[in-house]
Amino acid sequence: MEEKEMRCPWCGGSLEKGLLRGGTYCFVRDGTESPLLYGYFKTQIEGEGYVAFFNWKKFPPAYACRSCRKIILPY
């Protein structure tokens, strides 16, 4: 089955498919204190004001728009 080309939701341009590689990433909502993260046995932890990824074993798919300089990470 052919994969549909993904388009940037900001500019409509083409997105490059790849992987997010690294150790640990955490999105923390504005106004939320950074959490102490002790979930290294999991690959993802969600809390009231944050989403944390521990992806040293499995790298999640991500999409980059070179025009907007944004990366989209579905989770």
N, C-alpha and C positions, 0 to 999 in steps of 0.2 A: 504494500500500500504506500502510495506516495505521500510524503509529509507536506502539509500546506505551509507556504511561506508566511512567516510571522511578520507583522507590520508594527511599527512603533506607534503607541497610542498618543504620543505627543506631536510628532511631526508627520507620521504616515510613511516614513522611510523604512527601508529593509532592516531587519534585525539579524545579527549574527548569532547563531546558536553555539554554545560552548558549555563549559562547566565552571562552577565557582570552586576554586581550589584554595585551600588554606587550613588553618587550625581551628579557630573559633571566631564566630561573628555574632554580634548581638545588636538587634535594632531596639533602641530605647526611645519610647515616645517622649516628646517635649513635656517637661514638667514632672517626669517620673525619675526617681532616684535610681541610679544604676544598681541592678540586683547583684547579690553575691551568688555566683553560679556554681553549684556542686552537682551537676548532672552529667558528668563526663561519660557515664555508661549509656546515655541516651544520645540520639542524633539530633533531637529537637526538643526544646522546652518552651512553653508559652505561659506567660503570666499576665497579670492585669495590664501592665504597661510595657511589656517587652516580648520579643521573640528571639530566642537564642538557637544557634546552629552549631553543632559540634560535628564537623564533617571530615575528620581525618581518615575515616574508613570509606565513606561513600560521598562522592562529590556531586552535589545537586546540579541539575541543568540550569543554565542561566542564558539570558539573551542581552546582547549589547547593541545600542544604537550609537554609532560613531558620530552622527550629526548632533544629537542632543547630549551626548556624553552621559548617558544613563544606562544602568544595568537593571534588568528585570529578573527577579528571582521568585518563581512560583514556589509555594510551600504548602 
